[in-house]
Amino acid sequence: MSNKTRSILKAIAVILVLLAVLMQLGWVSIAVISVYKFWLVVIAFGLLLISSK
């Protein structure tokens, strides 16, 4: 896996966690995925594990 791909996966993971946190704080309201906040964080953790060396 190239470094560019690793960086993209890490960036996606950070964005997913930030989205979950902002939804928990009530600053962002996306009704469709609000029930999946936990799974967003789990997917982000998985992406970080995949992108690690």
C-alpha positions in Angstrom: 0.0 0.0 0.0 1.4 3.4 -1.0 1.9 6.3 1.4 -0.7 8.3 -0.5 -3.3 5.6 0.1 -2.4 5.4 3.8 -2.8 9.2 4.1 -6.2 9.1 2.4 -7.4 6.3 4.7 -6.2 8.2 7.8 -7.9 11.4 6.6 -11.2 9.5 6.0 -10.9 8.0 9.5 -10.4 11.5 11.1 -13.3 12.9 9.2 -15.6 10.1 10.3 -14.6 10.6 14.0 -15.1 14.3 13.7 -18.5 13.8 12.2 -19.5 11.5 15.0 -18.3 13.9 17.6 -20.0 16.9 16.1 -23.2 14.9 15.8 -22.9 13.9 19.5 -22.4 17.6 20.5 -25.4 18.6 18.4 -23.6 20.9 16.0 -24.3 18.7 13.0 -27.6 17.0 12.4 -27.7 14.3 9.9 -30.8 12.3 10.7 -30.1 9.3 8.4 -26.7 8.4 10.1 -27.3 9.7 13.6 -28.2 6.2 14.8 -24.9 4.9 13.4 -22.5 7.1 15.3 -20.9 4.2 17.1 -20.4 2.3 13.9 -18.8 5.4 12.3 -16.2 5.3 15.0 -15.7 1.6 14.7 -15.2 1.9 10.9 -12.7 4.8 11.5 -10.7 2.6 13.9 -10.7 -0.2 11.4 -9.4 2.2 8.7 -6.6 3.3 11.0 -5.7 -0.3 11.7 -5.6 -1.1 7.9 -3.5 2.0 7.2 -0.9 1.3 9.9 2.3 -0.5 8.9 
